[in-house]
Amino acid sequence: MRKPVASSLSRSAMLCAALALGTSCKSVEPHTTPSGETTAPPEVSTQEPVTETTSETGTETPTRRGNSPWLRARVGDRVAYSFSANRKAMGRQQPGTMPEAAVAGVVTLEVVAVELPWVWVTLYFTEDGGAPSRRPMLARPLVVPVRADESRALEIPREGKQSTEQLTAAGRHWEAKRYLNDKRAFDGPLENRLYAATPGPLYLTNGLLDASITLAGFAMGGGSQLTLVEARQGQEGGTGLPPTLARPWGPGTWFDMRVETEGTTSVLRTCQAAERGFILRQQVTQPTSGAACPDFAQAKAVPLEEAVLARIWESLDARQWPPAPEGAAPAKRETLTVGTHRVPVLQFETAQPQANNVRVQAYAADPWEDALSGLAHEARFQPLLDHVTPGGGGTQLTDWGVWVPGVTP
C-alpha cells in the first residue's frame, strides 16, 4: 500500500492568491479539427454515489466515497485551453522591478490511466503551432496523480459579483456563471472567472470555461488568461497504464529542505497531493518514522485551474536557464549531493561587501536532468542551495521522494 507524502506548491499557491483569475465577456469559438469539422464532446454520464465495499475474502476494495465525476473518469478525457500572460512596466521603471515578459500557447490536461481511487493526468504546454513550449518551466509534460474519492471537504467559495450567461465554447453551448471581482480601487487586479453551471467533461478543471486577470497598480501592467478550446470525453472501458513519476508536477511527491536561521537548524518536508480537482500542499516537520507524509487533513487546497494559471505566470521569471543572480561571478560547474542523489549544478557566488560575506546559490544545471527524477516541478526551479558564508544561514535541498502507492519515479 503506498503511503501519502507531501509536496510543495508554495510559490504557486501564493501566486494564485495574488493573481486571481478573470475573463473578458466574449464567447469562445468552437474548436475545429484539421478537416474543418467542429467537435462537441458528449456529456459525462451520471450514476449513484460509489461507496466502499468488502470482497468475499473480507478485504476492502479501494475506497470510492462520494459522487465526484472523478470517480467516472475515462482514459482520454481531455480539456485544452489557450493561454497567455504578459507583464509590463507602467511609467518610469524603478530599480529592482521585474522585467517585461510575455508567453502564450496551449495547455492540455488529459487522463492517461484510471486505477481507482487514482486518476492519472498528464499536463503539458505547447506553442500555438503544437511544438513543445520553449519556456524552461513549461518545456516537458508533467504527471499528476489525482485521488478521485472523497477524503475531506474541498470547497473554495468563488468570489466576486455573480451573473449568468450562455455561450459557445469547444463546439457546444454552455450555461455559465461569471464571477467578477474588481479590486482595482485598492491597487489590486480585476479578476474574472467563467464556470459552466454543469461541468460535464470540464470536471478536470472544476468546470472552467474562461479565466483572466488584469493587473492594476504598483507601476505594473499586464495580466493572464485561460480560454477553453477543446473538451473531449474518452471511450469507456480503458484503464491505461499508470505512468512513472519521473517528472511530477508535485502531487504524489515530497521533498526536504534544511533551513538554518540564527544558529538554529530545522528540516521541513513539503508534501503535495491532488484530490478531485484540487492541489493539496502542506509543510511538516520531517517525520522520523511511519509514513513519508502524514494525512492531508490540514493541507492548503488550491483549485487545479488556478494552480495551472499560476504556473504560467511564474514561467515569466524563467525565460532562460539558469537565472544568473545579479552581480554574481561566472557560474562554476559542481556536483551537489542530495540524499542519495548526485546532481550536476551551476554554482554562483555573489559578494556582499556591506555584510562582509558571500552568498552562494546552486541551481540544477538542467532542471529536467535524469538525476532529478521524482523531484517536484517547483523544487527543480528553485535554488537547490542558497546560503551565506561565513555563518549567515540559508537553505538546502536535502532529499526527496514519491509516496503514491506502487509508483516509481
C-alpha positions in Angstrom: 0.0 0.0 0.0 1.5 3.3 -0.9 1.9 6.0 1.7 1.0 9.6 1.3 3.7 12.2 1.0 3.6 15.9 0.8 4.7 18.3 -1.9 5.3 21.9 -2.3 3.2 24.4 -4.1 4.2 27.4 -2.0 5.1 29.9 -4.7 2.3 28.8 -7.0 -0.3 28.9 -4.2 0.8 32.4 -3.3 0.7 33.5 -7.0 -2.8 32.0 -7.3 -3.9 34.1 -4.3 -2.2 37.2 -5.6 -3.3 36.7 -9.2 -6.9 35.7 -9.2 -8.3 34.7 -12.5 -10.7 36.7 -14.8 -12.0 36.8 -18.3 -13.4 39.0 -21.0 -17.0 38.8 -21.9 -16.5 37.3 -25.3 -17.8 33.9 -26.4 -15.2 31.2 -27.2 -15.2 29.9 -30.7 -15.8 26.2 -31.4 -12.8 24.0 -31.7 -12.3 22.7 -35.2 -10.5 19.5 -36.3 -7.9 19.6 -39.2 -10.7 18.7 -41.5 -12.6 21.7 -40.5 -15.4 19.9 -38.6 -16.5 21.2 -35.2 -16.5 18.7 -32.4 -18.9 18.5 -29.5 -17.9 16.1 -26.7 -20.7 14.0 -25.2 -21.9 14.7 -21.7 -20.3 12.8 -18.9 -22.7 10.2 -17.6 -24.1 10.2 -14.1 -24.5 7.4 -11.6 -25.2 6.7 -8.0 -22.6 7.5 -5.3 -19.9 4.9 -5.1 -19.0 3.6 -1.6 -16.5 1.2 0.0 -17.3 -2.5 -0.5 -15.9 -5.7 1.0 -14.8 -8.7 -1.1 -15.6 -12.3 -0.3 -12.3 -12.6 1.4 -13.2 -9.9 3.8 -10.7 -7.3 2.4 -11.7 -3.9 1.4 -11.5 -2.8 -2.2 -10.0 0.7 -2.9 -12.1 3.4 -1.3 -14.6 5.1 -3.6 -16.5 7.5 -1.4 -18.7 10.3 -2.7 -20.2 11.1 -6.1 -17.4 13.1 -7.7 -17.2 13.0 -11.5 -13.6 12.0 -11.0 -14.9 8.6 -10.0 -16.3 8.2 -13.5 -13.1 9.4 -15.3 -12.2 7.8 -18.6 -8.8 7.4 -20.2 -8.8 10.0 -23.0 -10.9 12.6 -21.1 -9.2 15.9 -22.1 -9.5 19.6 -21.9 -7.3 22.2 -23.6 -7.0 26.0 -23.1 -5.3 28.7 -25.0 -3.2 30.7 -22.6 -1.3 34.0 -22.5 0.4 36.0 -19.8 2.3 39.3 -20.0 3.9 41.7 -17.6 4.9 45.3 -18.5 6.2 48.3 -16.6 3.9 51.3 -16.4 5.6 54.7 -16.3 9.2 55.0 -15.1 10.7 51.7 -14.1 12.1 51.6 -10.6 15.3 49.7 -9.8 14.6 46.0 -8.9 11.4 46.0 -10.9 10.7 42.7 -12.6 11.5 42.8 -16.3 8.8 42.8 -19.0 7.9 39.4 -20.3 5.2 37.5 -22.3 4.3 33.9 -23.0 1.5 32.2 -24.9 0.4 28.8 -26.1 -1.9 25.9 -25.3 -2.1 23.9 -22.1 -3.7 20.4 -22.1 -4.8 18.2 -19.3 -5.6 14.6 -20.2 -6.5 11.4 -18.3 -4.0 8.7 -19.3 -4.8 6.0 -16.7 -7.6 5.1 -14.2 -6.9 2.8 -11.3 -9.4 3.9 -8.7 -9.1 5.7 -6.4 -6.4 7.2 -8.6 -6.8 9.0 -11.9 -3.6 9.8 -13.7 -3.5 13.1 -15.6 -0.8 14.5 -17.8 -0.3 18.2 -18.1 1.6 19.7 -21.0 2.2 23.1 -22.6 2.8 23.7 -26.3 3.3 26.6 -28.6 0.3 27.7 -30.7 1.6 25.5 -33.5 1.8 22.4 -31.4 5.6 22.3 -30.7 6.7 21.9 -27.1 6.9 25.2 -25.2 10.3 27.0 -25.4 9.9 28.2 -21.8 12.1 26.2 -19.5 9.4 25.8 -16.9 6.8 24.6 -19.4 9.0 22.5 -21.7 8.2 19.0 -20.5 4.9 17.0 -19.9 4.2 16.6 -16.2 2.3 13.8 -14.4 -0.5 14.5 -11.8 -2.0 11.6 -9.8 -5.4 12.7 -8.6 -7.3 10.9 -5.9 -11.0 10.5 -7.1 -12.7 9.6 -3.9 -13.6 11.9 -1.0 -11.3 12.1 2.0 -12.2 15.6 3.1 -14.5 18.6 2.3 -13.0 20.6 -0.6 -15.0 23.7 -1.3 -13.5 27.1 -2.0 -16.1 29.9 -2.4 -15.9 31.8 -5.7 -15.5 35.5 -5.1 -17.0 38.4 -6.9 -20.2 39.8 -8.4 -22.1 36.9 -10.0 -24.1 36.8 -13.2 -25.3 34.1 -15.6 -24.9 33.8 -19.4 -24.9 31.5 -22.3 -22.0 31.0 -24.7 -20.5 28.6 -27.2 -17.1 27.1 -26.4 -15.3 24.0 -27.7 -18.1 23.2 -30.1 -21.0 23.2 -27.7 -23.4 25.5 -25.9 -22.9 26.2 -22.2 -25.0 27.7 -19.4 -22.4 29.6 -17.3 -21.8 31.7 -14.2 -19.5 34.6 -14.3 -17.7 35.9 -11.2 -16.3 39.4 -11.5 -14.1 40.6 -8.6 -12.8 44.1 -9.1 -10.0 45.1 -6.7 -8.6 48.0 -8.8 -9.8 50.6 -6.3 -7.2 49.2 -3.9 -4.4 48.7 -6.5 -5.4 45.1 -6.9 -6.3 43.2 -10.0 -9.6 42.8 -12.0 -10.4 39.1 -11.6 -12.8 37.4 -14.0 -13.8 33.8 -14.0 -16.4 31.9 -16.1 -17.6 28.5 -15.0 -20.0 26.0 -16.6 -23.1 25.6 -14.5 -22.9 21.8 -15.3 -19.2 21.0 -15.7 -19.7 17.8 -17.8 -16.3 17.0 -19.4 -14.8 20.0 -17.7 -14.6 18.3 -14.4 -10.8 18.2 -14.8 -10.7 21.9 -14.2 -13.8 22.3 -12.0 -15.9 23.5 -14.9 -13.7 26.4 -16.0 -14.6 28.0 -19.4 -12.5 31.1 -19.2 -10.4 32.9 -16.6 -8.4 36.1 -16.7 -6.7 38.7 -14.6 -5.9 42.3 -15.4 -3.1 43.8 -13.3 -3.5 47.3 -11.9 -1.4 49.5 -9.6 2.1 49.3 -8.4 3.5 50.5 -11.7 2.9 47.1 -13.3 0.5 46.3 -16.1 -0.4 43.1 -18.0 -2.3 40.0 -16.9 -3.0 36.4 -17.8 -5.8 34.4 -19.4 -7.0 30.8 -20.0 -9.7 30.2 -22.6 -11.3 26.8 -23.4 -10.6 25.5 -26.9 -11.2 21.7 -26.5 -13.2 19.4 -24.3 -13.3 15.7 -25.0 -14.6 12.5 -23.3 -12.7 9.3 -23.6 -14.0 5.8 -24.5 -15.5 3.5 -21.9 -13.5 0.5 -20.6 -9.9 1.6 -21.0 -7.7 1.7 -17.9 -4.4 2.8 -19.3 -1.0 2.2 -17.6 -0.1 4.5 -14.7 3.0 6.4 -15.7 6.0 6.8 -13.5 6.6 10.0 -11.5 9.9 10.8 -13.1 8.6 14.3 -13.9 5.9 15.0 -11.4 4.1 18.3 -11.3 4.1 17.9 -7.5 1.2 15.8 -6.2 2.4 12.4 -5.1 5.8 13.7 -4.1 7.7 15.1 -1.1 11.0 17.0 -0.6 13.0 18.1 2.4 14.6 21.5 2.8 17.1 22.2 5.6 16.7 25.7 6.9 19.4 27.5 9.0 18.5 30.8 10.7 20.3 32.5 13.6 22.1 29.4 14.6 19.1 27.1 14.5 18.7 24.3 12.0 15.5 22.5 11.1 14.3 20.3 8.2 10.9 21.0 6.7 9.2 18.5 4.5 6.9 19.7 1.7 4.2 17.2 0.9 1.8 17.5 -2.0 -1.3 15.7 -3.2 -4.2 16.2 -5.5 -7.9 15.3 -5.0 -11.0 15.9 -7.1 -9.6 18.9 -9.0 -7.7 20.5 -6.1 -3.9 20.6 -5.4 -3.1 20.0 -1.7 0.1 21.2 -0.1 1.5 21.3 3.4 4.8 21.6 5.2 5.5 19.4 8.1 8.5 18.6 10.4 10.5 15.8 8.9 9.0 12.5 10.3 11.3 10.1 12.0 9.2 7.0 11.4 6.0 5.9 9.7 4.6 7.3 6.5 6.7 9.7 4.5 3.9 12.3 4.9 1.0 12.5 7.4 -2.5 12.8 6.0 -3.5 16.0 4.2 -6.4 16.9 6.5 -4.8 20.3 7.2 -3.3 20.9 3.8 -3.9 24.1 1.9 -6.1 23.5 -1.2 -5.8 25.3 -4.5 -8.2 24.6 -7.5 -6.3 22.8 -10.2 -7.1 25.5 -12.8 -5.7 28.3 -10.6 -2.5 26.3 -10.0 -2.1 26.0 -13.8 -2.6 29.7 -14.3 -0.1 30.5 -11.5 2.5 28.2 -13.1 2.1 30.0 -16.4 2.6 33.3 -14.7 5.6 32.0 -12.8 7.2 31.0 -16.1 7.6 34.7 -17.0 10.5 34.7 -14.5 12.4 31.8 -16.1 12.9 32.9 -19.7 16.4 31.4 -19.6 18.2 28.9 -17.6 19.9 29.2 -15.2 18.6 32.6 -13.8 22.0 34.1 -13.0 21.8 36.2 -9.9 22.6 39.9 -10.4 26.2 40.8 -9.6 27.3 37.1 -9.4 30.6 35.8 -10.6 30.5 33.4 -13.6 29.0 30.1 -12.7 31.1 27.1 -11.6 30.0 23.6 -12.5 29.8 21.4 -9.4 28.1 18.3 -8.2 25.7 18.6 -5.2 24.9 15.6 -3.1 21.2 15.5 -2.1 20.4 12.4 -0.1 21.4 9.5 -2.3 21.3 11.7 -5.4 24.3 13.4 -7.1 23.0 16.4 -9.0 25.0 18.5 -11.6 24.6 22.1 -10.6 25.7 25.6 -11.6 27.0 27.5 -8.6 27.0 31.3 -8.3 28.9 33.4 -5.8 27.8 36.9 -5.1 30.0 39.2 -2.9 28.1 41.2 -0.4 30.7 43.8 0.8 28.4 45.6 3.1 27.8 42.5 5.1 31.3 41.2 4.6 30.1 37.9 3.3 29.4 35.9 0.1 26.0 34.5 -1.0 26.3 31.1 -2.6 23.5 29.7 -4.8 23.3 26.5 -6.7 20.8 25.7 -9.5 20.3 22.5 -11.3 22.4 22.7 -14.4 19.5 21.2 -16.3 16.1 21.3 -14.4 15.0 18.2 -16.4 18.1 16.2 -15.6 17.6 12.5 -15.0 19.3 12.9 -11.7 16.3 14.8 -10.5 13.8 12.0 -11.3 10.9 12.2 -8.9 11.5 15.7 -7.7 8.5 18.1 -7.7 8.5 20.6 -10.5 8.7 23.7 -8.2 11.8 22.5 -6.4 13.6 22.0 -9.8 13.3 25.7 -10.5 14.4 27.0 -7.1 17.9 27.2 -5.8 18.9 23.7 -4.6 21.4 25.5 -2.3 21.2 29.1 -1.1 23.3 30.2 1.9 25.6 33.0 3.1 29.2 32.4 4.2 30.5 32.8 6.7 27.8 31.8 9.2 24.8 33.5 7.6 22.4 30.6 7.4 20.3 29.7 4.4 18.5 26.7 2.8 19.5 23.5 1.1 17.5 20.7 -0.6 18.4 17.5 1.4 16.2 14.7 0.0 13.1 13.9 -2.0 10.8 11.0 -2.9 7.5 9.7 -4.1 4.7 8.5 -1.9 1.8 7.4 -4.2 1.4 3.6 -3.7 3.1 1.3 -6.2 4.6 4.0 -8.3 8.3 4.6 -9.1 10.0 7.8 -10.0 
